[in-house]
Amino acid sequence: MIALKKLRPAALWYTPSGPGFGPLPELLLTLTLVTGLVDAVSILTLGRVFIANMTGNVVFVGFAIAGAPGFSLSASLFALAGFLIGAAAGGAVTARVGHDRGLHARASMGIELLLVAIALVIAAASGDPAAVHGTLHIHGPAFSADIADALAGILAIALGMQNSMARKLSVPDLTTTVLTMTLTGIGADPSTGHRGHMTLTRRVLAVAVMLAGAVLGAWLCLNVSAVAALATATALLLVVTACAALSARKPGQWRQVAPAQAPAGTAPARP
């Protein structure tokens, strides 16, 4: 049993002191996989729009304003607005349950699951080409403009909440949506010694997981349908939300938030 625990990804986030991170590394790695899936859907079927990466999305808005073909200005703006709404909603969840990492993860992941499931239903019910075919077999838009805008907005709300939650949980190298600083750390930070090797390994793991999500999402969008990719993301979110709910029912030091991070007016997590 001890040997199996050492093989878990969470072992890469082990800290000799402090409350630790409990199941959060595995949960956030799964959300990183979901990010790759969802961004594959948005880039390949919604008019070249980022759902999780707002830096790229702002650049895409600039391309669309300049008249570059293939970029949807409306979908990018819906995604930007949705992401801000999701981040604000995530802040409200933090203010309510941010004093307890277990409750915070359960609440945020549950809401994200609901939003992605709603997007899945809209995409499936639209009857648009990407609902039933891979984009390799589609000539013309994958979704109508209205459906693409709605999907971009709803999915961006979900990823905005995810980003807000990951920011508050503060698990090192697991932002779940952006890899820029992770890649910077791989190149800039020394990787000598046991701790350095662990840090490098977990950063490479985070990059590999998002890459795997993007590859899987792209393959599904190209060869099966966007609905299949969204269904896969929904299934992963169902699993991760169930695990978060089970973890939130068990006491543990990992649920505690340092006093400096706890939202004002909240009580400390129960041991």
Beta strands, then each sheet from edge to edge (+ up, - down):
end
